[in-house]
Amino acid sequence: MEKYVVFGPIVIFFGFFALLVFGFLFFVGKLLLKAKNDAWVGEVVDKSHVTKDKDDSNLKEHLYSLKVRMENGETHSIPASTEFFNQVQVGDKLKKEKGSLWPKKIS
């Protein structure tokens, strides 16, 4: 009986923790699968660059994004790496193929 009093809460805690971890991994996996199954073609209509100061240092964080008008008329904000952001100009066409995580410049 004393074992259950001591180890019961520990087992419940680790069980709950395992559910949280597996739930998080399931959510991330689902997002990755959705991104890989998505395919679109669109045109860059705007570029934005935001600089944020880090809390405890003099470092700055740079966030790059592209506004892309899809073929169906919807506009989406797409995150971009520094290199891709510098390669792409407003008016360029982008294509994201099924199975890839990031779009590519097509013109």
N, CA, C and O atoms as CSV, one atom per row, in Angstrom:
chain,resi,resn,atom,element,x,y,z
A,1,MET,N,N,0.814,-1.187,0.000
A,1,MET,CA,C,0.000,0.000,0.000
A,1,MET,C,C,0.863,1.259,0.000
A,1,MET,O,O,0.531,2.241,-0.664
A,2,GLU,N,N,1.951,1.233,0.730
A,2,GLU,CA,C,2.819,2.397,0.792
A,2,GLU,C,C,3.468,2.685,-0.557
A,2,GLU,O,O,3.762,3.837,-0.877
A,3,LYS,N,N,3.694,1.613,-1.362
A,3,LYS,CA,C,4.274,1.808,-2.693
A,3,LYS,C,C,3.355,2.663,-3.556
A,3,LYS,O,O,3.828,3.519,-4.303
A,4,TYR,N,N,2.048,2.440,-3.460
A,4,TYR,CA,C,1.090,3.179,-4.279
A,4,TYR,C,C,1.033,4.650,-3.872
A,4,TYR,O,O,0.838,5.525,-4.715
A,5,VAL,N,N,1.199,4.911,-2.616
A,5,VAL,CA,C,1.174,6.294,-2.136
A,5,VAL,C,C,2.407,7.047,-2.638
A,5,VAL,O,O,2.323,8.227,-2.977
A,6,VAL,N,N,3.546,6.362,-2.684
A,6,VAL,CA,C,4.786,7.005,-3.101
A,6,VAL,C,C,4.885,7.058,-4.627
A,6,VAL,O,O,5.172,8.114,-5.192
A,7,PHE,N,N,4.651,5.931,-5.293
A,7,PHE,CA,C,4.886,5.855,-6.735
A,7,PHE,C,C,3.663,6.238,-7.574
A,7,PHE,O,O,3.812,6.534,-8.760
A,8,GLY,N,N,2.489,6.242,-7.008
A,8,GLY,CA,C,1.278,6.596,-7.754
A,8,GLY,C,C,1.350,7.986,-8.371
A,8,GLY,O,O,1.150,8.120,-9.579
A,9,PRO,N,N,1.628,9.028,-7.586
A,9,PRO,CA,C,1.728,10.373,-8.172
A,9,PRO,C,C,2.843,10.503,-9.207
A,9,PRO,O,O,2.712,11.259,-10.170
A,10,ILE,N,N,3.937,9.771,-9.012
A,10,ILE,CA,C,5.044,9.820,-9.967
A,10,ILE,C,C,4.605,9.226,-11.299
A,10,ILE,O,O,4.883,9.795,-12.355
A,11,VAL,N,N,3.928,8.100,-11.257
A,11,VAL,CA,C,3.438,7.453,-12.477
A,11,VAL,C,C,2.421,8.352,-13.178
A,11,VAL,O,O,2.452,8.483,-14.402
A,12,ILE,N,N,1.533,8.965,-12.424
A,12,ILE,CA,C,0.536,9.863,-13.014
A,12,ILE,C,C,1.228,11.069,-13.653
A,12,ILE,O,O,0.853,11.473,-14.754
A,13,PHE,N,N,2.220,11.647,-12.995
A,13,PHE,CA,C,2.943,12.792,-13.542
A,13,PHE,C,C,3.611,12.430,-14.858
A,13,PHE,O,O,3.456,13.149,-15.845
A,14,PHE,N,N,4.360,11.318,-14.892
A,14,PHE,CA,C,5.055,10.935,-16.121
A,14,PHE,C,C,4.084,10.525,-17.223
A,14,PHE,O,O,4.366,10.731,-18.404
A,15,GLY,N,N,2.950,9.949,-16.852
A,15,GLY,CA,C,1.926,9.642,-17.847
A,15,GLY,C,C,1.375,10.901,-18.485
A,15,GLY,O,O,1.227,10.967,-19.706
A,16,PHE,N,N,1.071,11.904,-17.670
A,16,PHE,CA,C,0.575,13.179,-18.174
A,16,PHE,C,C,1.637,13.867,-19.029
A,16,PHE,O,O,1.323,14.415,-20.086
A,17,PHE,N,N,2.890,13.842,-18.577
A,17,PHE,CA,C,3.992,14.436,-19.334
A,17,PHE,C,C,4.152,13.752,-20.691
A,17,PHE,O,O,4.357,14.423,-21.702
A,18,ALA,N,N,4.059,12.425,-20.720
A,18,ALA,CA,C,4.171,11.675,-21.984
A,18,ALA,C,C,3.037,12.051,-22.928
A,18,ALA,O,O,3.264,12.181,-24.131
A,19,LEU,N,N,1.825,12.229,-22.416
A,19,LEU,CA,C,0.708,12.656,-23.263
A,19,LEU,C,C,0.973,14.032,-23.875
A,19,LEU,O,O,0.682,14.253,-25.050
A,20,LEU,N,N,1.517,14.946,-23.092
A,20,LEU,CA,C,1.841,16.280,-23.615
A,20,LEU,C,C,2.905,16.200,-24.710
A,20,LEU,O,O,2.779,16.852,-25.746
A,21,VAL,N,N,3.941,15.412,-24.485
A,21,VAL,CA,C,5.021,15.286,-25.469
A,21,VAL,C,C,4.499,14.658,-26.751
A,21,VAL,O,O,4.767,15.172,-27.837
A,22,PHE,N,N,3.762,13.562,-26.652
A,22,PHE,CA,C,3.236,12.910,-27.852
A,22,PHE,C,C,2.216,13.786,-28.569
A,22,PHE,O,O,2.153,13.780,-29.799
A,23,GLY,N,N,1.422,14.534,-27.822
A,23,GLY,CA,C,0.478,15.463,-28.434
A,23,GLY,C,C,1.192,16.549,-29.217
A,23,GLY,O,O,0.780,16.891,-30.326
A,24,PHE,N,N,2.265,17.095,-28.645
A,24,PHE,CA,C,3.046,18.111,-29.333
A,24,PHE,C,C,3.688,17.549,-30.603
A,24,PHE,O,O,3.639,18.180,-31.658
A,25,LEU,N,N,4.288,16.364,-30.499
A,25,LEU,CA,C,4.915,15.745,-31.670
A,25,LEU,C,C,3.891,15.435,-32.753
A,25,LEU,O,O,4.189,15.585,-33.938
A,26,PHE,N,N,2.706,15.011,-32.376
A,26,PHE,CA,C,1.638,14.753,-33.337
A,26,PHE,C,C,1.246,16.043,-34.056
A,26,PHE,O,O,1.064,16.053,-35.273
A,27,PHE,N,N,1.116,17.131,-33.294
A,27,PHE,CA,C,0.741,18.426,-33.865
A,27,PHE,C,C,1.796,18.915,-34.857
A,27,PHE,O,O,1.449,19.372,-35.945
A,28,VAL,N,N,3.070,18.826,-34.500
A,28,VAL,CA,C,4.152,19.254,-35.386
A,28,VAL,C,C,4.182,18.381,-36.639
A,28,VAL,O,O,4.339,18.892,-37.748
A,29,GLY,N,N,4.035,17.079,-36.469
A,29,GLY,CA,C,4.005,16.178,-37.619
A,29,GLY,C,C,2.855,16.488,-38.555
A,29,GLY,O,O,3.018,16.456,-39.774
A,30,LYS,N,N,1.704,16.785,-37.999
A,30,LYS,CA,C,0.543,17.122,-38.815
A,30,LYS,C,C,0.785,18.405,-39.604
A,30,LYS,O,O,0.415,18.487,-40.776
A,31,LEU,N,N,1.403,19.409,-38.976
A,31,LEU,CA,C,1.721,20.658,-39.672
A,31,LEU,C,C,2.728,20.427,-40.801
A,31,LEU,O,O,2.583,21.000,-41.880
A,32,LEU,N,N,3.741,19.597,-40.565
A,32,LEU,CA,C,4.724,19.304,-41.600
A,32,LEU,C,C,4.098,18.559,-42.774
A,32,LEU,O,O,4.400,18.861,-43.928
A,33,LEU,N,N,3.236,17.597,-42.494
A,33,LEU,CA,C,2.568,16.871,-43.571
A,33,LEU,C,C,1.670,17.794,-44.383
A,33,LEU,O,O,1.610,17.689,-45.608
A,34,LYS,N,N,0.975,18.694,-43.705
A,34,LYS,CA,C,0.111,19.644,-44.408
A,34,LYS,C,C,0.946,20.537,-45.313
A,34,LYS,O,O,0.567,20.794,-46.456
A,35,ALA,N,N,2.083,21.012,-44.808
A,35,ALA,CA,C,2.952,21.877,-45.602
A,35,ALA,C,C,3.525,21.131,-46.799
A,35,ALA,O,O,3.620,21.694,-47.890
A,36,LYS,N,N,3.903,19.886,-46.611
A,36,LYS,CA,C,4.471,19.111,-47.722
A,36,LYS,C,C,3.421,18.754,-48.764
A,36,LYS,O,O,3.757,18.618,-49.941
A,37,ASN,N,N,2.155,18.599,-48.368
A,37,ASN,CA,C,1.099,18.242,-49.310
A,37,ASN,C,C,0.525,19.450,-50.039
A,37,ASN,O,O,-0.280,19.297,-50.957
A,38,ASP,N,N,0.935,20.648,-49.634
A,38,ASP,CA,C,0.428,21.872,-50.228
A,38,ASP,C,C,1.213,22.192,-51.495
A,38,ASP,O,O,2.433,22.031,-51.530
A,39,ALA,N,N,0.513,22.648,-52.540
A,39,ALA,CA,C,1.156,23.070,-53.782
A,39,ALA,C,C,0.445,24.319,-54.277
A,39,ALA,O,O,-0.783,24.398,-54.247
A,40,TRP,N,N,1.231,25.302,-54.737
A,40,TRP,CA,C,0.644,26.530,-55.231
A,40,TRP,C,C,1.606,27.263,-56.143
A,40,TRP,O,O,2.803,26.978,-56.176
A,41,VAL,N,N,1.052,28.225,-56.892
A,41,VAL,CA,C,1.830,29.138,-57.719
A,41,VAL,C,C,1.318,30.528,-57.419
A,41,VAL,O,O,0.108,30.734,-57.327
A,42,GLY,N,N,2.226,31.497,-57.261
A,42,GLY,CA,C,1.799,32.848,-56.956
A,42,GLY,C,C,2.843,33.881,-57.336
A,42,GLY,O,O,3.952,33.552,-57.756
A,43,GLU,N,N,2.456,35.146,-57.176
A,43,GLU,CA,C,3.323,36.271,-57.523
A,43,GLU,C,C,3.616,37.095,-56.274
A,43,GLU,O,O,2.715,37.371,-55.483
A,44,VAL,N,N,4.870,37.485,-56.101
A,44,VAL,CA,C,5.275,38.300,-54.957
A,44,VAL,C,C,4.724,39.710,-55.151
A,44,VAL,O,O,5.010,40.361,-56.157
A,45,VAL,N,N,3.928,40.182,-54.181
A,45,VAL,CA,C,3.361,41.528,-54.259
A,45,VAL,C,C,3.983,42.480,-53.257
A,45,VAL,O,O,3.833,43.694,-53.396
A,46,ASP,N,N,4.679,41.966,-52.250
A,46,ASP,CA,C,5.318,42.822,-51.258
A,46,ASP,C,C,6.362,42.019,-50.491
A,46,ASP,O,O,6.248,40.803,-50.342
A,47,LYS,N,N,7.384,42.726,-50.007
A,47,LYS,CA,C,8.423,42.126,-49.179
A,47,LYS,C,C,8.486,42.915,-47.885
A,47,LYS,O,O,8.348,44.139,-47.895
A,48,SER,N,N,8.694,42.217,-46.760
A,48,SER,CA,C,8.826,42.939,-45.500
A,48,SER,C,C,9.971,42.355,-44.674
A,48,SER,O,O,10.240,41.154,-44.687
A,49,HIS,N,N,10.624,43.257,-43.964
A,49,HIS,CA,C,11.756,42.899,-43.117
A,49,HIS,C,C,11.555,43.599,-41.781
A,49,HIS,O,O,11.459,44.825,-41.725
A,50,VAL,N,N,11.492,42.822,-40.706
A,50,VAL,CA,C,11.301,43.362,-39.361
A,50,VAL,C,C,12.529,43.008,-38.537
A,50,VAL,O,O,13.007,41.875,-38.575
A,51,THR,N,N,13.036,43.988,-37.789
A,51,THR,CA,C,14.173,43.767,-36.903
A,51,THR,C,C,13.699,43.905,-35.467
A,51,THR,O,O,13.091,44.909,-35.095
A,52,LYS,N,N,13.983,42.890,-34.666
A,52,LYS,CA,C,13.626,42.913,-33.245
A,52,LYS,C,C,14.891,42.861,-32.412
A,52,LYS,O,O,15.840,42.152,-32.747
A,53,ASP,N,N,14.898,43.619,-31.323
A,53,ASP,CA,C,16.012,43.558,-30.377
A,53,ASP,C,C,15.827,42.361,-29.458
A,53,ASP,O,O,14.723,42.085,-28.989
A,54,LYS,N,N,16.923,41.656,-29.209
A,54,LYS,CA,C,16.884,40.563,-28.238
A,54,LYS,C,C,16.800,41.160,-26.839
A,54,LYS,O,O,17.290,42.266,-26.609
A,55,ASP,N,N,16.194,40.451,-25.916
A,55,ASP,CA,C,15.946,40.975,-24.574
A,55,ASP,C,C,17.211,41.344,-23.806
A,55,ASP,O,O,17.348,42.476,-23.345
A,56,ASP,N,N,18.130,40.401,-23.668
A,56,ASP,CA,C,19.254,40.594,-22.756
A,56,ASP,C,C,20.591,40.851,-23.441
A,56,ASP,O,O,21.640,40.717,-22.810
A,57,SER,N,N,20.571,41.217,-24.712
A,57,SER,CA,C,21.844,41.427,-25.394
A,57,SER,C,C,21.685,42.510,-26.454
A,57,SER,O,O,20.598,43.046,-26.667
A,58,ASN,N,N,22.782,42.809,-27.099
A,58,ASN,CA,C,22.762,43.804,-28.166
A,58,ASN,C,C,22.459,43.183,-29.521
A,58,ASN,O,O,22.514,43.869,-30.542
A,59,LEU,N,N,22.142,41.903,-29.542
A,59,LEU,CA,C,21.853,41.208,-30.790
A,59,LEU,C,C,20.477,41.592,-31.322
A,59,LEU,O,O,19.576,41.955,-30.566
A,60,LYS,N,N,20.339,41.502,-32.632
A,60,LYS,CA,C,19.067,41.787,-33.280
A,60,LYS,C,C,18.603,40.539,-34.022
A,60,LYS,O,O,19.413,39.770,-34.539
A,61,GLU,N,N,17.300,40.353,-34.063
A,61,GLU,CA,C,16.703,39.236,-34.782
A,61,GLU,C,C,16.040,39.798,-36.035
A,61,GLU,O,O,15.265,40.751,-35.953
A,62,HIS,N,N,16.339,39.212,-37.192
A,62,HIS,CA,C,15.790,39.673,-38.461
A,62,HIS,C,C,14.744,38.673,-38.942
A,62,HIS,O,O,15.017,37.478,-39.050
A,63,LEU,N,N,13.546,39.174,-39.230
A,63,LEU,CA,C,12.451,38.343,-39.720
A,63,LEU,C,C,12.075,38.822,-41.119
A,63,LEU,O,O,11.747,39.993,-41.310
A,64,TYR,N,N,12.120,37.917,-42.096
A,64,TYR,CA,C,11.821,38.244,-43.480
A,64,TYR,C,C,10.549,37.519,-43.902
A,64,TYR,O,O,10.348,36.352,-43.565
A,65,SER,N,N,9.692,38.221,-44.642
A,65,SER,CA,C,8.496,37.564,-45.166
A,65,SER,C,C,8.139,38.155,-46.526
A,65,SER,O,O,8.476,39.297,-46.841
A,66,LEU,N,N,7.451,37.345,-47.316
A,66,LEU,CA,C,7.008,37.737,-48.643
A,66,LEU,C,C,5.492,37.645,-48.687
A,66,LEU,O,O,4.917,36.657,-48.230
A,67,LYS,N,N,4.843,38.659,-49.228
A,67,LYS,CA,C,3.406,38.578,-49.466
A,67,LYS,C,C,3.223,38.058,-50.882
A,67,LYS,O,O,3.716,38.648,-51.844
A,68,VAL,N,N,2.506,36.944,-50.998
A,68,VAL,CA,C,2.337,36.284,-52.283
A,68,VAL,C,C,0.852,36.203,-52.619
A,68,VAL,O,O,0.048,35.734,-51.814
A,69,ARG,N,N,0.490,36.673,-53.840
A,69,ARG,CA,C,-0.882,36.540,-54.323
A,69,ARG,C,C,-0.960,35.239,-55.109
A,69,ARG,O,O,-0.298,35.073,-56.133
A,70,MET,N,N,-1.774,34.326,-54.614
A,70,MET,CA,C,-1.920,33.018,-55.236
A,70,MET,C,C,-2.758,33.134,-56.516
A,70,MET,O,O,-3.377,34.167,-56.770
A,71,GLU,N,N,-2.768,32.066,-57.314
A,71,GLU,CA,C,-3.545,32.059,-58.552
A,71,GLU,C,C,-5.039,32.241,-58.301
A,71,GLU,O,O,-5.751,32.769,-59.156
A,72,ASN,N,N,-5.520,31.806,-57.131
A,72,ASN,CA,C,-6.945,31.924,-56.826
A,72,ASN,C,C,-7.318,33.300,-56.264
A,72,ASN,O,O,-8.478,33.530,-55.921
A,73,GLY,N,N,-6.345,34.218,-56.165
A,73,GLY,CA,C,-6.606,35.573,-55.707
A,73,GLY,C,C,-6.327,35.822,-54.241
A,73,GLY,O,O,-6.287,36.977,-53.818
A,74,GLU,N,N,-6.134,34.785,-53.456
A,74,GLU,CA,C,-5.825,34.949,-52.029
A,74,GLU,C,C,-4.394,35.458,-51.868
A,74,GLU,O,O,-3.527,35.166,-52.692
A,75,THR,N,N,-4.154,36.219,-50.805
A,75,THR,CA,C,-2.822,36.707,-50.485
A,75,THR,C,C,-2.357,36.063,-49.185
A,75,THR,O,O,-3.071,36.079,-48.182
A,76,HIS,N,N,-1.149,35.495,-49.214
A,76,HIS,CA,C,-0.579,34.834,-48.044
A,76,HIS,C,C,0.786,35.425,-47.741
A,76,HIS,O,O,1.502,35.855,-48.646
A,77,SER,N,N,1.143,35.445,-46.464
A,77,SER,CA,C,2.465,35.869,-46.023
A,77,SER,C,C,3.317,34.617,-45.846
A,77,SER,O,O,2.966,33.719,-45.081
A,78,ILE,N,N,4.439,34.567,-46.559
A,78,ILE,CA,C,5.314,33.399,-46.560
A,78,ILE,C,C,6.632,33.780,-45.881
A,78,ILE,O,O,7.265,34.749,-46.299
A,79,PRO,N,N,7.065,33.050,-44.848
A,79,PRO,CA,C,8.376,33.345,-44.246
A,79,PRO,C,C,9.485,33.013,-45.233
A,79,PRO,O,O,9.341,32.112,-46.059
A,80,ALA,N,N,10.591,33.744,-45.145
A,80,ALA,CA,C,11.696,33.530,-46.080
A,80,ALA,C,C,13.029,33.636,-45.358
A,80,ALA,O,O,13.171,34.365,-44.375
A,81,SER,N,N,14.002,32.893,-45.868
A,81,SER,CA,C,15.368,33.009,-45.357
A,81,SER,C,C,15.985,34.291,-45.924
A,81,SER,O,O,15.449,34.873,-46.867
A,82,THR,N,N,17.083,34.718,-45.364
A,82,THR,CA,C,17.754,35.930,-45.822
A,82,THR,C,C,18.160,35.806,-47.285
A,82,THR,O,O,17.964,36.736,-48.067
A,83,GLU,N,N,18.723,34.667,-47.654
A,83,GLU,CA,C,19.190,34.458,-49.024
A,83,GLU,C,C,18.032,34.496,-50.013
A,83,GLU,O,O,18.120,35.158,-51.047
A,84,PHE,N,N,16.943,33.787,-49.704
A,84,PHE,CA,C,15.795,33.743,-50.603
A,84,PHE,C,C,15.147,35.124,-50.694
A,84,PHE,O,O,14.732,35.540,-51.776
A,85,PHE,N,N,15.055,35.832,-49.576
A,85,PHE,CA,C,14.487,37.174,-49.551
A,85,PHE,C,C,15.261,38.108,-50.483
A,85,PHE,O,O,14.665,38.915,-51.196
A,86,ASN,N,N,16.596,37.992,-50.472
A,86,ASN,CA,C,17.426,38.853,-51.322
A,86,ASN,C,C,17.365,38.462,-52.793
A,86,ASN,O,O,17.595,39.310,-53.655
A,87,GLN,N,N,17.063,37.206,-53.106
A,87,GLN,CA,C,16.967,36.747,-54.488
A,87,GLN,C,C,15.662,37.175,-55.152
A,87,GLN,O,O,15.623,37.418,-56.358
A,88,VAL,N,N,14.607,37.265,-54.369
A,88,VAL,CA,C,13.272,37.496,-54.910
A,88,VAL,C,C,12.948,38.982,-54.920
A,88,VAL,O,O,13.262,39.705,-53.975
A,89,GLN,N,N,12.318,39.427,-55.998
A,89,GLN,CA,C,11.872,40.812,-56.127
A,89,GLN,C,C,10.354,40.832,-56.298
A,89,GLN,O,O,9.753,39.824,-56.667
A,90,VAL,N,N,9.741,41.982,-56.029
A,90,VAL,CA,C,8.305,42.136,-56.241
A,90,VAL,C,C,8.018,41.906,-57.724
A,90,VAL,O,O,8.698,42.462,-58.586
A,91,GLY,N,N,7.018,41.092,-58.011
A,91,GLY,CA,C,6.668,40.747,-59.386
A,91,GLY,C,C,7.155,39.378,-59.809
A,91,GLY,O,O,6.691,38.847,-60.817
A,92,ASP,N,N,8.085,38.788,-59.061
A,92,ASP,CA,C,8.577,37.447,-59.382
A,92,ASP,C,C,7.505,36.408,-59.093
A,92,ASP,O,O,6.685,36.575,-58.191
A,93,LYS,N,N,7.524,35.335,-59.871
A,93,LYS,CA,C,6.610,34.208,-59.669
A,93,LYS,C,C,7.297,33.164,-58.797
A,93,LYS,O,O,8.480,32.869,-58.962
A,94,LEU,N,N,6.520,32.611,-57.859
A,94,LEU,CA,C,7.010,31.543,-56.991
A,94,LEU,C,C,6.139,30.319,-57.183
A,94,LEU,O,O,4.945,30.416,-57.464
A,95,LYS,N,N,6.768,29.164,-57.023
A,95,LYS,CA,C,6.024,27.900,-57.125
A,95,LYS,C,C,6.452,27.002,-55.981
A,95,LYS,O,O,7.641,26.765,-55.771
A,96,LYS,N,N,5.466,26.503,-55.242
A,96,LYS,CA,C,5.730,25.529,-54.185
A,96,LYS,C,C,5.144,24.210,-54.641
A,96,LYS,O,O,3.930,24.073,-54.796
A,97,GLU,N,N,6.017,23.246,-54.854
A,97,GLU,CA,C,5.585,21.938,-55.337
A,97,GLU,C,C,5.218,21.029,-54.181
A,97,GLU,O,O,5.732,21.170,-53.072
A,98,LYS,N,N,4.332,20.105,-54.456
A,98,LYS,CA,C,3.947,19.124,-53.453
A,98,LYS,C,C,5.169,18.280,-53.096
A,98,LYS,O,O,5.878,17.796,-53.979
A,99,GLY,N,N,5.406,18.109,-51.808
A,99,GLY,CA,C,6.544,17.330,-51.335
A,99,GLY,C,C,7.711,18.181,-50.871
A,99,GLY,O,O,8.612,17.671,-50.205
A,100,SER,N,N,7.721,19.466,-51.206
A,100,SER,CA,C,8.796,20.348,-50.734
A,100,SER,C,C,8.226,21.247,-49.635
A,100,SER,O,O,7.018,21.478,-49.565
A,101,LEU,N,N,9.116,21.746,-48.785
A,101,LEU,CA,C,8.677,22.613,-47.704
A,101,LEU,C,C,8.698,24.084,-48.092
A,101,LEU,O,O,7.953,24.876,-47.515
A,102,TRP,N,N,9.531,24.471,-49.056
A,102,TRP,CA,C,9.701,25.879,-49.390
A,102,TRP,C,C,9.460,26.120,-50.874
A,102,TRP,O,O,9.696,25.233,-51.695
A,103,PRO,N,N,8.991,27.313,-51.221
A,103,PRO,CA,C,8.769,27.636,-52.638
A,103,PRO,C,C,10.079,27.928,-53.365
A,103,PRO,O,O,11.120,28.153,-52.747
A,104,LYS,N,N,9.994,27.917,-54.703
A,104,LYS,CA,C,11.141,28.247,-55.541
A,104,LYS,C,C,10.730,29.346,-56.511
A,104,LYS,O,O,9.570,29.450,-56.908
A,105,LYS,N,N,11.695,30.147,-56.876
A,105,LYS,CA,C,11.472,31.216,-57.842
A,105,LYS,C,C,11.413,30.602,-59.240
A,105,LYS,O,O,12.295,29.829,-59.614
A,106,ILE,N,N,10.363,30.946,-60.024
A,106,ILE,CA,C,10.259,30.400,-61.374
A,106,ILE,C,C,10.437,31.468,-62.445
A,106,ILE,O,O,10.637,31.130,-63.612
A,107,SER,N,N,10.372,32.749,-62.083
A,107,SER,CA,C,10.664,33.815,-63.063
A,107,SER,C,C,10.927,35.120,-62.360
A,107,SER,O,O,11.190,36.130,-63.012
